[in-house]
Amino acid sequence: MIEELDRIVLNNDLPVYGLAKGDVGTVVMVHRGGEGYEVEFVTLEGETVAVVTLEANQIRQIRRREIAQARMVARV
């Protein structure tokens, strides 16, 4: 189960927020026992890109042996 402060992976693009499938975020709040999540996405320098409310099917836990990849965001 995904809990507050867990790092997660985005399952789909969210172009309105400048987010792409595979982006890593941090859960800042769990809604209704895991039906939804408030997730913060930040740059590698710690600037917040977006705080988004997402449904459970839009995120997943980080899997064993995955590696993060850096990319530029359009605007912070």
N, C-alpha and C positions, 0 to 999 in steps of 0.2 A: 504494500500500500504506500502511496506517495503521501508524505507528511510535510509540514511546514519546514522550511529551510533546506529541503531536498533540492538538488540540482536535477533538472529534467531536460528532455529534448522535445522540440516542437515537431509535430507530425506533418504539418502542412504550412505552406506559405501564407503569410498575413501581410500582403503588400501595403495596406493602409497604414501599418505600423513600421514598415521597412524591415520586416522579419521574414526569414526564409526557413523552409523545412530543414531541420538539423541544427538550428540555433539552440544554444543552451541557455536556460534561464533558471531562476531560483524561485521556488514556491514561497510566497509571503503570507498566504492565507488559504485554508482549505474550506470549501463551502459544502454544506449538507453532507458531511461524512465522505467526501470524495467525489461528489457529482460534478463539482467544478472547482477551479483553482484560480487564485490571483497570482500571477507570475511576473516577476521583474526580469527584464533583459537589460544587460549592461555591456558597455564596451570593455575591452581589456584594460583600459585606464580607469574604469569605475564609473563612467558617466552613464546615467540611465537613458536607454533608448526608448523603452516603453514599459508600462505596467498594464497588463492585459488580463481580463477575466476570460478564462478558457474552460471549455467542457472537458471532461475526463478523456474523451476520445481524441482530443487535439494534442495531447502530450503523452510522453512515455518516460519510464525510468531509464537512466543511463545503463547501458549493457556492459558487461564485462569485456575488457580489452578494446573498448572504443577509444578513439583519439579525437581531440578537438581540432578544428581548423579555423584559422583567422580569415576574415573577409571585411571589406570596407562597408560601412553603412552609409546610405545616402545623406542622412542628416541626423544630428542628435539634438 
